[in-house]
Amino acid sequence: MSLLLLLLIGVAFFFIIKYIAVITTVAAIIISGITVIALISTWLGTSYCLQKSGYHPRNAKQAYHQVESDLNQIAADLTETRLQLDSVAPYLRDMEFLRYARQDRKTEN
């Protein structure tokens, strides 16, 4: 009798644990599905709102490339200006020397 009672309690615990595992698995699947649906809805809603407000990823990339090419052009222009200034620098030094030399003559007189 006690062996039969222990066997019955053991079988009951087995089924209880089995059903708890099944319920936990089903709950995890349901929660995962709800999470995926919420993430997809958020992504699609955000994309729709951004497109409706005028944002397009291609425009951002084009603007970035335009700014990058403008910066490269400015760098090239600055390099060219520096080269021109380097070629004119000796003449500018001579002109400054002559200017100060004239001022010194006027102060002596």
KADA-V511507 format. One record per residue. N is the residue number from 1. RES is the residue in one letter. BURIAL is I if it has 24 or more other C-alpha atoms within 12 Angstrom, else O. D_CENTER is the distance of its C-alpha to the mean C-alpha in Angstrom with 1 decimal. Layout:
# KADA-V511507
n=[N,N]
res=[RES,RES]
burial=[BURIAL,BURIAL]
d_center=[D_CENTER,D_CENTER]
This chain:
# KADA-V511507
n=[1,2,3,4,5,6,7,8,9,10,11,12,13,14,15,16,17,18,19,20,21,22,23,24,25,26,27,28,29,30,31,32,33,34,35,36,37,38,39,40,41,42,43,44,45,46,47,48,49,50,51,52,53,54,55,56,57,58,59,60,61,62,63,64,65,66,67,68,69,70,71,72,73,74,75,76,77,78,79,80,81,82,83,84,85,86,87,88,89,90,91,92,93,94,95,96,97,98,99,100,101,102,103,104,105,106,107,108,109]
res=[M,S,L,L,L,L,L,L,I,G,V,A,F,F,F,I,I,K,Y,I,A,V,I,T,T,V,A,A,I,I,I,S,G,I,T,V,I,A,L,I,S,T,W,L,G,T,S,Y,C,L,Q,K,S,G,Y,H,P,R,N,A,K,Q,A,Y,H,Q,V,E,S,D,L,N,Q,I,A,A,D,L,T,E,T,R,L,Q,L,D,S,V,A,P,Y,L,R,D,M,E,F,L,R,Y,A,R,Q,D,R,K,T,E,N]
burial=[O,O,O,O,O,O,O,O,O,O,O,O,O,O,O,O,O,O,O,O,O,O,O,O,O,O,O,O,O,O,O,O,O,O,O,O,O,O,O,O,O,O,O,O,O,O,O,O,O,O,O,O,O,O,O,O,O,O,O,O,O,O,O,O,O,O,O,O,O,O,O,O,O,O,O,O,O,O,O,O,O,O,O,O,O,O,O,O,O,O,O,O,O,O,O,O,O,O,O,O,O,O,O,O,O,O,O,O,O]
d_center=[71.8,69.4,67.9,67.4,65.8,63.4,62.6,61.9,59.6,57.8,57.3,56.1,53.5,52.4,51.9,50.3,47.7,47.3,46.6,44.3,42.2,42.3,41.3,38.5,37.2,37.6,35.8,32.9,32.7,32.9,30.2,27.9,28.7,28.1,24.7,23.7,25.1,23.3,19.8,20.7,22.1,19.1,16.8,19.5,20.2,16.7,16.5,20.0,19.4,16.4,18.7,21.6,20.1,19.4,15.7,15.5,12.7,15.2,15.7,12.2,12.4,15.9,15.2,12.8,15.6,18.2,16.8,16.6,20.2,21.4,20.3,22.1,25.1,25.3,25.2,28.0,29.9,29.8,31.0,33.8,34.8,34.9,37.2,39.4,39.6,40.5,43.2,44.6,44.3,47.9,49.4,47.6,48.9,52.4,52.2,51.1,54.0,56.4,55.3,55.8,59.0,60.4,59.5,61.3,64.4,64.5,64.3,67.2,69.4]
